[in-house]
Amino acid sequence: MKTIIVAEIGSNWEGSVSKAGKIIHECKKAGADIVKFQMWHAKDLYSENHPDWKEIKKSELTFEKAEKIKKIADEANIEFMCSAFYPEGVKFLETLNVKRYKVASRTCLFKDPSSLETLESKAKSKKSIIISMGMGGNIKKIKKIFSKNKTTFCYCISDYPLKFNKIDWKKAVSFDGFSDHTLGNTAAILFTILKKQRQTKHILIEKHVKLENSKGPDASTSIDTKQLSELVSHIRILEKANF
């Protein structure tokens, strides 16, 4: 079994390219396969009255910063991935030759500006698509949009943090991906074991990851890079185990 491990940076780079570079190198050192960022306009997703508005606005991934961060990831030999929330973002990411795209749970609800156009832009790329539907949405419609793409649907519950006992494991193992919002590594390790028992050849694990001193809105529900290293180590052992 092969497991792709995605380190979801979210807002934990705090709008700083140098901090993004540090977390990218730490994730590479920990053994992650992909570092993932988010490309959105703060005004499209949040109210300016949000208590974390300043931090959220600071964490907007501009095209200029995305290009710099992609270059850092390339030089570190780790894949850069992004969940773009608007079609112009997808068009720009195509110029950076990204390998695949992530679709965030909220995009599957078609409530944000240009959600449908954004999904169609990703579909037209003909690249692999990773999809989380933790907020619900019309899965038949999503599958139709991406009928010509290779897709990985992730089991996901959009609680931050997610309580372990809210996970429906019978449902979770029907997916080949797990976007895990629990604290710690237990859930991701158990998912790996259960999929191994099912003799699944390829799975994907996504975890929010931060530096030890991260202070962004996502920090309280993220594992640090030391915990990421431990998670990767356990998963690589399980991949080779005979059971």
DAVENWO-V580354 format. One record per helix or strand of 2 or more residues. SS is the DSSP state (helix for helix, strand for strand). FROM is the first residue (numbers start at 0). LEN is the number of residues. If there is no record, write none. Layout:
SS;FROM;LEN
SS;FROM;LEN
This chain:
strand;1;7
helix;16;14
strand;33;6
helix;41;4
helix;52;6
helix;62;13
strand;78;6
helix;86;9
strand;99;4
helix;104;5
helix;114;10
strand;127;5
helix;138;7
strand;150;5
helix;163;3
helix;168;4
strand;176;4
helix;185;12
strand;201;9
helix;218;3
strand;222;2
helix;224;16
